[in-house]
Amino acid sequence: MEDASPATFRPTWQQALGRGLYLGALIGVVGITTALAFGRPFLAFGPAIAGAVIGLLLRRFTGVELGARGIRTRAGFAPWHRVVDMRAERRGKRTVVSVYLDSGASVQLQAPYSGDLFAADPRFESKMFALSHLWRSHRFGGLPG
């Protein structure tokens, strides 16, 4: 029997905005260099603003979906029977969810995660608890009826 609706985890809007601003700022370095060379200040701020908007728009395509059969990410699909462990791990300045498979491979989920400033997610612990509960429920006997 298939679940009614899969659980979906995506970056928060603040995380998407922060990611977009970061990428836009990197592109903006080129804009600043061009602005200084040609005297056009709008070239300096345009990429950062465009990056923020793109980050917010791409938010809906980033994340993970957990259903009755397993975990679906942008990188692929992992059935529940192959998942042997799920942990919150520190990677650089972020706390991310890593899923370990029976093959020895690990997959870092795109969401949820938490970090500094825009990357902070005040609900990370509750999301991690929900992920862990779903995995344990499917791995060790199915969801309660």
MARKOL-759532 format. One record per atom (N, C-alpha, C): residue in three letters; chain; x negated, y, z; atom name; residue number from 1. Coordinates in nm, 2 decimals, decimal comma. Each point is the difference from the previous one (the first is absolute). Layout:
BEGIN
koltor	guro	u	v	w	vexza	miti
ala	A	X	Y	Z	CA	NUM
...
***
This chain:
BEGIN
koltor	guro	u	v	w	vexza	miti
met	A	-0,08	-0,12	0,00	N	1
met	A	0,08	0,12	0,00	CA	1
met	A	-0,09	0,12	0,00	C	1
glu	A	0,03	0,10	-0,09	N	2
glu	A	-0,08	0,12	-0,01	CA	2
glu	A	0,04	0,11	0,10	C	2
asp	A	-0,09	0,08	0,05	N	3
asp	A	0,05	0,11	0,09	CA	3
asp	A	0,08	0,10	-0,08	C	3
ala	A	0,08	0,07	0,08	N	4
ala	A	0,09	0,10	-0,06	CA	4
ala	A	-0,09	0,11	-0,07	C	4
ser	A	-0,10	0,05	0,07	N	5
ser	A	-0,08	0,10	-0,06	CA	5
ser	A	-0,14	-0,01	0,06	C	5
pro	A	-0,10	0,01	-0,08	N	6
pro	A	-0,14	-0,01	0,05	CA	6
pro	A	-0,04	0,12	0,08	C	6
ala	A	-0,09	-0,02	0,10	N	7
ala	A	-0,06	0,11	0,07	CA	7
ala	A	-0,10	0,07	-0,08	C	7
thr	A	0,00	0,13	-0,01	N	8
thr	A	-0,10	0,08	-0,08	CA	8
thr	A	-0,07	0,10	0,09	C	8
phe	A	-0,13	0,00	-0,02	N	9
phe	A	-0,09	0,09	0,08	CA	9
phe	A	-0,07	0,09	-0,11	C	9
arg	A	0,01	0,13	0,02	N	10
arg	A	-0,06	0,09	-0,09	CA	10
arg	A	-0,08	0,11	0,08	C	10
pro	A	-0,10	0,07	-0,06	N	11
pro	A	-0,06	0,11	0,08	CA	11
pro	A	0,11	0,10	0,03	C	11
thr	A	-0,02	0,07	0,12	N	12
thr	A	0,09	0,11	0,03	CA	12
thr	A	-0,02	0,11	-0,10	C	12
trp	A	0,09	0,10	0,01	N	13
trp	A	-0,01	0,11	-0,10	CA	13
trp	A	-0,12	0,08	0,04	C	13
gln	A	-0,04	0,01	0,12	N	14
gln	A	-0,12	0,07	0,04	CA	14
gln	A	-0,12	-0,07	-0,05	C	14
gln	A	-0,01	-0,13	0,01	N	15
gln	A	-0,11	-0,07	-0,06	CA	15
gln	A	-0,01	0,01	-0,15	C	15
ala	A	0,11	0,00	-0,07	N	16
ala	A	0,00	0,02	-0,14	CA	16
ala	A	-0,05	0,14	-0,04	C	16
leu	A	0,05	0,10	0,08	N	17
leu	A	-0,04	0,13	-0,03	CA	17
leu	A	-0,15	0,02	0,03	C	17
gly	A	-0,05	-0,06	0,11	N	18
gly	A	-0,14	0,01	0,03	CA	18
gly	A	-0,09	-0,06	-0,10	C	18
arg	A	0,05	-0,12	-0,05	N	19
arg	A	-0,08	-0,07	-0,11	CA	19
arg	A	0,00	0,08	-0,12	C	19
gly	A	0,11	0,06	-0,04	N	20
gly	A	0,00	0,08	-0,12	CA	20
gly	A	-0,08	0,13	0,02	C	20
leu	A	0,00	0,06	0,11	N	21
leu	A	-0,08	0,12	0,03	CA	21
leu	A	-0,15	-0,04	-0,01	C	21
tyr	A	-0,03	-0,11	0,05	N	22
tyr	A	-0,14	-0,05	0,00	CA	22
tyr	A	-0,05	-0,02	-0,14	C	22
leu	A	0,08	-0,07	-0,08	N	23
leu	A	-0,04	-0,03	-0,14	CA	23
leu	A	0,00	0,13	-0,08	C	23
gly	A	0,10	0,09	0,03	N	24
gly	A	0,00	0,13	-0,07	CA	24
gly	A	-0,12	0,08	0,03	C	24
ala	A	-0,04	0,00	0,13	N	25
ala	A	-0,11	0,08	0,04	CA	25
ala	A	-0,13	-0,05	-0,07	C	25
leu	A	-0,01	-0,13	-0,01	N	26
leu	A	-0,12	-0,06	-0,07	CA	26
leu	A	0,00	0,06	-0,15	C	26
ile	A	0,11	-0,01	-0,06	N	27
ile	A	0,01	0,06	-0,14	CA	27
ile	A	-0,02	0,15	0,01	C	27
gly	A	0,04	0,06	0,10	N	28
gly	A	-0,01	0,15	0,02	CA	28
gly	A	-0,15	0,04	0,00	C	28
val	A	-0,09	-0,09	0,04	N	29
val	A	-0,14	0,04	0,00	CA	29
val	A	-0,04	0,04	-0,14	C	29
val	A	0,05	-0,08	-0,09	N	30
val	A	-0,03	0,03	-0,14	CA	30
val	A	0,07	0,13	-0,04	C	30
gly	A	0,12	0,03	0,05	N	31
gly	A	0,07	0,12	-0,02	CA	31
gly	A	-0,07	0,12	0,06	C	31
ile	A	-0,05	-0,01	0,11	N	32
ile	A	-0,08	0,11	0,07	CA	32
ile	A	-0,12	0,03	-0,08	C	32
thr	A	-0,07	-0,10	-0,05	N	33
thr	A	-0,12	0,02	-0,08	CA	33
thr	A	0,04	0,07	-0,13	C	33
thr	A	0,11	-0,04	-0,06	N	34
thr	A	0,05	0,07	-0,12	CA	34
thr	A	0,04	0,14	0,03	C	34
ala	A	0,07	0,02	0,11	N	35
ala	A	0,05	0,13	0,04	CA	35
ala	A	-0,11	0,10	0,02	C	35
leu	A	-0,11	-0,05	0,07	N	36
leu	A	-0,11	0,09	0,02	CA	36
leu	A	-0,07	0,03	-0,13	C	36
ala	A	0,00	-0,09	-0,09	N	37
ala	A	-0,07	0,02	-0,13	CA	37
ala	A	0,08	0,09	-0,09	C	37
phe	A	0,13	-0,01	0,00	N	38
phe	A	0,09	0,08	-0,09	CA	38
phe	A	0,08	0,11	0,07	C	38
gly	A	-0,01	0,01	0,13	N	39
gly	A	0,08	0,10	0,07	CA	39
gly	A	0,15	-0,02	0,00	C	39
arg	A	0,05	-0,13	0,01	N	40
arg	A	0,14	-0,03	0,01	CA	40
arg	A	0,03	-0,07	0,13	C	40
pro	A	0,05	0,07	0,10	N	41
pro	A	0,03	-0,06	0,13	CA	41
pro	A	0,11	-0,10	0,00	C	41
phe	A	0,09	0,01	-0,09	N	42
phe	A	0,11	-0,10	0,00	CA	42
phe	A	-0,05	-0,14	-0,03	C	42
leu	A	-0,12	-0,02	-0,06	N	43
leu	A	-0,06	-0,13	-0,03	CA	43
leu	A	-0,04	-0,06	0,13	C	43
ala	A	-0,03	0,08	0,10	N	44
ala	A	-0,05	-0,06	0,13	CA	44
ala	A	0,11	-0,07	0,08	C	44
phe	A	0,12	0,06	0,00	N	45
phe	A	0,11	-0,05	0,08	CA	45
phe	A	0,10	-0,09	-0,07	C	45
gly	A	0,00	0,01	-0,13	N	46
gly	A	0,10	-0,08	-0,08	CA	46
gly	A	-0,02	-0,15	0,02	C	46
pro	A	-0,12	-0,06	0,00	N	47
pro	A	-0,01	-0,14	0,02	CA	47
pro	A	0,05	-0,05	0,13	C	47
ala	A	-0,03	0,07	0,11	N	48
ala	A	0,04	-0,04	0,13	CA	48
ala	A	0,15	0,00	0,01	C	48
ile	A	0,07	0,10	-0,05	N	49
ile	A	0,15	0,00	0,00	CA	49
ile	A	0,05	-0,11	-0,08	C	49
ala	A	-0,05	-0,01	-0,12	N	50
ala	A	0,05	-0,11	-0,09	CA	50
ala	A	-0,03	-0,14	0,06	C	50
gly	A	-0,11	-0,02	0,07	N	51
gly	A	-0,03	-0,12	0,07	CA	51
gly	A	0,10	-0,03	0,11	C	51
ala	A	0,04	0,10	0,07	N	52
ala	A	0,10	-0,02	0,11	CA	52
ala	A	0,13	-0,04	-0,05	C	52
val	A	0,05	0,06	-0,11	N	53
val	A	0,12	-0,03	-0,07	CA	53
val	A	0,00	-0,15	-0,05	C	53
ile	A	-0,11	-0,03	-0,07	N	54
ile	A	-0,02	-0,14	-0,05	CA	54
ile	A	0,00	-0,10	0,11	C	54
gly	A	-0,07	0,03	0,11	N	55
gly	A	-0,01	-0,09	0,11	CA	55
gly	A	0,14	-0,03	0,06	C	55
leu	A	0,09	0,10	0,01	N	56
leu	A	0,13	-0,02	0,05	CA	56
leu	A	0,09	-0,08	-0,10	C	56
leu	A	-0,02	0,03	-0,13	N	57
leu	A	0,08	-0,08	-0,10	CA	57
leu	A	-0,05	-0,15	-0,01	C	57
leu	A	-0,12	-0,02	0,02	N	58
leu	A	-0,05	-0,14	-0,01	CA	58
leu	A	0,02	-0,08	0,13	C	58
arg	A	0,05	0,06	0,10	N	59
arg	A	0,02	-0,07	0,13	CA	59
arg	A	0,10	-0,12	-0,02	C	59
arg	A	0,10	0,02	-0,08	N	60
arg	A	0,09	-0,11	-0,02	CA	60
arg	A	-0,05	-0,12	-0,06	C	60
phe	A	-0,12	0,01	-0,07	N	61
phe	A	-0,06	-0,11	-0,07	CA	61
phe	A	-0,11	-0,07	0,08	C	61
thr	A	-0,03	0,06	0,12	N	62
thr	A	-0,10	-0,05	0,09	CA	62
thr	A	0,06	-0,07	0,12	C	62
gly	A	-0,05	-0,11	0,04	N	63
gly	A	0,06	-0,06	0,12	CA	63
gly	A	0,01	-0,15	-0,02	C	63
val	A	0,07	-0,07	0,09	N	64
val	A	0,01	-0,14	0,00	CA	64
val	A	0,15	-0,04	0,02	C	64
glu	A	0,04	-0,11	-0,04	N	65
glu	A	0,13	-0,05	0,01	CA	65
glu	A	0,00	-0,14	0,06	C	65
leu	A	0,07	-0,03	0,11	N	66
leu	A	0,00	-0,13	0,07	CA	66
leu	A	0,14	-0,06	-0,02	C	66
gly	A	0,00	-0,11	-0,06	N	67
gly	A	0,13	-0,07	-0,03	CA	67
gly	A	0,00	-0,14	0,06	C	67
ala	A	0,10	-0,08	-0,04	N	68
ala	A	0,01	-0,14	0,05	CA	68
ala	A	-0,12	-0,09	-0,05	C	68
arg	A	-0,05	0,04	-0,11	N	69
arg	A	-0,11	-0,09	-0,06	CA	69
arg	A	-0,14	0,04	0,04	C	69
gly	A	-0,02	0,13	0,03	N	70
gly	A	-0,13	0,05	0,04	CA	70
gly	A	-0,02	0,15	-0,01	C	70
ile	A	-0,13	0,03	-0,02	N	71
ile	A	-0,04	0,14	0,00	CA	71
ile	A	-0,04	0,04	-0,14	C	71
arg	A	0,07	0,11	-0,06	N	72
arg	A	-0,03	0,05	-0,13	CA	72
arg	A	-0,07	0,13	0,01	C	72
thr	A	-0,12	0,01	-0,06	N	73
thr	A	-0,07	0,13	0,00	CA	73
thr	A	-0,03	0,03	-0,15	C	73
arg	A	-0,06	0,12	-0,02	N	74
arg	A	-0,04	0,03	-0,13	CA	74
arg	A	-0,10	-0,10	-0,06	C	74
ala	A	-0,08	-0,05	0,09	N	75
ala	A	-0,11	-0,09	-0,05	CA	75
ala	A	0,05	-0,14	-0,02	C	75
gly	A	0,12	-0,04	0,05	N	76
gly	A	0,05	-0,13	-0,03	CA	76
gly	A	0,10	-0,05	0,10	C	76
phe	A	0,02	-0,13	0,02	N	77
phe	A	0,10	-0,06	0,08	CA	77
phe	A	-0,07	-0,11	0,09	C	77
ala	A	0,03	0,00	0,13	N	78
ala	A	-0,05	-0,10	0,09	CA	78
ala	A	0,12	-0,07	0,07	C	78
pro	A	0,03	-0,13	-0,03	N	79
pro	A	0,11	-0,07	0,07	CA	79
pro	A	-0,03	-0,01	0,15	C	79
trp	A	0,11	-0,01	0,08	N	80
trp	A	-0,02	-0,01	0,14	CA	80
trp	A	-0,08	-0,12	0,04	C	80
his	A	0,01	-0,11	-0,07	N	81
his	A	-0,07	-0,12	0,05	CA	81
his	A	-0,15	0,01	-0,02	C	81
arg	A	-0,05	0,10	-0,08	N	82
arg	A	-0,14	0,02	-0,02	CA	82
arg	A	-0,06	0,10	0,10	C	82
val	A	0,09	0,08	0,07	N	83
val	A	-0,05	0,10	0,09	CA	83
val	A	-0,03	-0,07	0,14	C	83
val	A	-0,13	0,00	0,04	N	84
val	A	-0,04	-0,06	0,13	CA	84
val	A	-0,02	0,10	0,11	C	84
asp	A	-0,01	0,13	-0,03	N	85
asp	A	-0,02	0,10	0,10	CA	85
asp	A	0,03	0,14	-0,05	C	85
met	A	0,04	0,08	0,09	N	86
met	A	0,03	0,14	-0,04	CA	86
met	A	-0,05	0,09	0,12	C	86
arg	A	-0,09	0,09	-0,03	N	87
arg	A	-0,06	0,08	0,10	CA	87
arg	A	0,00	0,15	-0,03	C	87
ala	A	0,00	0,09	0,10	N	88
ala	A	-0,03	0,14	-0,02	CA	88
ala	A	-0,15	0,01	0,03	C	88
glu	A	-0,07	0,06	-0,10	N	89
glu	A	-0,14	0,01	0,01	CA	89
glu	A	-0,04	0,14	-0,03	C	89
arg	A	-0,11	0,04	0,06	N	90
arg	A	-0,06	0,13	-0,03	CA	90
arg	A	-0,09	0,00	-0,12	C	90
arg	A	0,03	0,08	-0,10	N	91
arg	A	-0,08	0,01	-0,12	CA	91
arg	A	-0,04	0,15	-0,02	C	91
gly	A	-0,12	0,04	0,03	N	92
gly	A	-0,04	0,14	-0,01	CA	92
gly	A	0,08	0,08	0,11	C	92
lys	A	0,07	0,10	-0,05	N	93
lys	A	0,08	0,08	0,09	CA	93
lys	A	0,15	-0,04	0,01	C	93
arg	A	0,03	-0,11	-0,06	N	94
arg	A	0,14	-0,05	-0,01	CA	94
arg	A	0,02	-0,13	0,07	C	94
thr	A	0,12	-0,02	0,05	N	95
thr	A	0,04	-0,13	0,05	CA	95
thr	A	0,09	-0,06	-0,11	C	95
val	A	-0,03	-0,12	-0,05	N	96
val	A	0,08	-0,05	-0,11	CA	96
val	A	0,04	-0,14	0,04	C	96
val	A	0,09	-0,06	-0,08	N	97
val	A	0,05	-0,14	0,02	CA	97
val	A	-0,07	-0,09	-0,10	C	97
ser	A	-0,07	-0,10	0,05	N	98
ser	A	-0,07	-0,10	-0,08	CA	98
ser	A	0,08	-0,13	0,01	C	98
val	A	0,02	-0,06	-0,11	N	99
val	A	0,06	-0,13	-0,01	CA	99
val	A	-0,10	-0,11	-0,04	C	99
tyr	A	-0,01	-0,10	0,08	N	100
tyr	A	-0,10	-0,11	-0,03	CA	100
tyr	A	0,07	-0,12	-0,06	C	100
leu	A	-0,05	-0,05	-0,11	N	101
leu	A	0,06	-0,11	-0,07	CA	101
leu	A	-0,07	-0,13	0,03	C	101
asp	A	0,06	-0,11	-0,03	N	102
asp	A	-0,06	-0,13	0,03	CA	102
asp	A	-0,12	-0,03	-0,09	C	102
ser	A	-0,02	0,07	-0,11	N	103
ser	A	-0,11	-0,01	-0,09	CA	103
ser	A	-0,13	0,07	0,06	C	103
gly	A	0,02	0,07	0,11	N	104
gly	A	-0,11	0,08	0,06	CA	104
gly	A	0,00	0,14	-0,05	C	104
ala	A	0,08	0,03	-0,10	N	105
ala	A	0,00	0,14	-0,05	CA	105
ala	A	0,09	0,09	0,10	C	105
ser	A	-0,03	0,13	-0,01	N	106
ser	A	0,08	0,09	0,08	CA	106
ser	A	0,05	0,11	-0,09	C	106
val	A	0,12	0,05	0,03	N	107
val	A	0,06	0,11	-0,08	CA	107
val	A	0,03	0,11	0,10	C	107
gln	A	-0,04	0,12	-0,04	N	108
gln	A	0,03	0,12	0,08	CA	108
gln	A	0,12	0,06	-0,05	C	108
leu	A	0,11	0,01	0,08	N	109
leu	A	0,12	0,05	-0,05	CA	109
leu	A	-0,01	0,16	-0,02	C	109
gln	A	0,07	0,05	-0,10	N	110
gln	A	0,00	0,14	-0,03	CA	110
gln	A	0,08	0,08	0,11	C	110
ala	A	0,09	-0,06	0,06	N	111
ala	A	0,08	0,07	0,10	CA	111
ala	A	0,05	-0,11	0,10	C	111
pro	A	0,02	0,02	0,12	N	112
pro	A	-0,02	0,12	0,07	CA	112
pro	A	-0,15	0,02	0,04	C	112
tyr	A	-0,04	0,12	0,02	N	113
tyr	A	-0,14	0,03	0,05	CA	113
tyr	A	0,01	0,13	0,09	C	113
ser	A	-0,10	0,02	0,07	N	114
ser	A	0,00	0,12	0,08	CA	114
ser	A	-0,15	0,05	0,01	C	114
gly	A	-0,01	0,13	0,01	N	115
gly	A	-0,14	0,06	0,01	CA	115
gly	A	0,01	0,14	0,06	C	115
asp	A	-0,09	0,09	-0,04	N	116
asp	A	-0,01	0,13	0,04	CA	116
asp	A	0,08	0,10	-0,08	C	116
leu	A	0,04	0,11	0,05	N	117
leu	A	0,07	0,11	-0,06	CA	117
leu	A	0,12	-0,05	-0,09	C	117
phe	A	0,00	0,02	-0,13	N	118
phe	A	0,11	-0,04	-0,08	CA	118
phe	A	0,02	-0,15	0,00	C	118
ala	A	-0,10	-0,08	0,03	N	119
ala	A	0,01	-0,15	-0,01	CA	119
ala	A	0,07	-0,06	0,13	C	119
ala	A	0,03	0,08	0,10	N	120
ala	A	0,06	-0,05	0,12	CA	120
ala	A	0,14	-0,04	-0,02	C	120
asp	A	0,03	-0,12	0,06	N	121
asp	A	0,14	-0,05	-0,01	CA	121
asp	A	0,04	-0,03	0,14	C	121
pro	A	0,09	0,08	0,06	N	122
pro	A	0,04	-0,02	0,14	CA	122
pro	A	0,07	-0,13	0,02	C	122
arg	A	0,06	-0,06	-0,10	N	123
arg	A	0,07	-0,12	0,01	CA	123
arg	A	-0,08	-0,13	-0,04	C	123
phe	A	-0,13	0,02	-0,01	N	124
phe	A	-0,08	-0,12	-0,05	CA	124
phe	A	0,01	-0,12	0,08	C	124
glu	A	0,00	0,01	0,14	N	125
glu	A	0,01	-0,11	0,08	CA	125
glu	A	0,13	-0,08	-0,01	C	125
ser	A	0,11	0,08	-0,02	N	126
ser	A	0,13	-0,07	-0,02	CA	126
ser	A	0,01	-0,07	-0,13	C	126
lys	A	-0,06	0,06	-0,10	N	127
lys	A	-0,01	-0,06	-0,14	CA	127
lys	A	-0,08	-0,13	0,01	C	127
met	A	-0,12	0,01	0,07	N	128
met	A	-0,08	-0,12	0,01	CA	128
met	A	0,07	-0,11	0,07	C	128
phe	A	0,08	0,04	0,11	N	129
phe	A	0,07	-0,10	0,07	CA	129
phe	A	0,11	-0,07	-0,09	C	129
ala	A	0,07	0,08	-0,08	N	130
ala	A	0,10	-0,05	-0,10	CA	130
ala	A	-0,07	-0,09	-0,10	C	130
leu	A	-0,12	0,03	-0,05	N	131
leu	A	-0,07	-0,08	-0,10	CA	131
leu	A	-0,03	-0,14	0,07	C	131
ser	A	-0,06	0,01	0,12	N	132
ser	A	-0,04	-0,12	0,07	CA	132
ser	A	0,12	-0,09	0,03	C	132
his	A	0,11	0,06	0,04	N	133
his	A	0,12	-0,07	0,03	CA	133
his	A	0,05	-0,07	-0,13	C	133
leu	A	0,01	0,07	-0,11	N	134
leu	A	0,04	-0,06	-0,12	CA	134
leu	A	-0,09	-0,12	-0,04	C	134
trp	A	-0,13	0,02	0,01	N	135
trp	A	-0,09	-0,11	-0,04	CA	135
trp	A	0,02	-0,12	0,09	C	135
arg	A	0,00	0,02	0,13	N	136
arg	A	0,02	-0,11	0,10	CA	136
arg	A	0,13	-0,07	-0,02	C	136
ser	A	0,10	0,08	-0,03	N	137
ser	A	0,14	-0,06	-0,02	CA	137
ser	A	0,00	-0,09	-0,12	C	137
his	A	-0,06	0,04	-0,11	N	138
his	A	-0,01	-0,08	-0,12	CA	138
his	A	-0,10	-0,12	0,01	C	138
arg	A	-0,11	0,03	0,06	N	139
arg	A	-0,11	-0,10	0,01	CA	139
arg	A	0,04	-0,12	0,10	C	139
phe	A	0,07	0,04	0,11	N	140
phe	A	0,02	-0,10	0,10	CA	140
phe	A	0,15	-0,03	0,02	C	140
gly	A	0,08	-0,01	-0,10	N	141
gly	A	0,13	-0,05	0,01	CA	141
gly	A	0,12	0,09	-0,05	C	141
gly	A	-0,03	0,10	-0,08	N	142
gly	A	0,10	0,07	-0,06	CA	142
gly	A	0,06	0,11	0,10	C	142
leu	A	0,08	0,09	-0,06	N	143
leu	A	0,06	0,10	0,08	CA	143
leu	A	0,12	-0,05	0,08	C	143
pro	A	0,02	0,06	0,11	N	144
pro	A	0,11	-0,05	0,08	CA	144
pro	A	0,13	0,03	-0,07	C	144
gly	A	0,10	-0,09	0,01	N	145
gly	A	0,12	0,02	-0,07	CA	145
gly	A	0,10	0,07	0,08	C	145
***
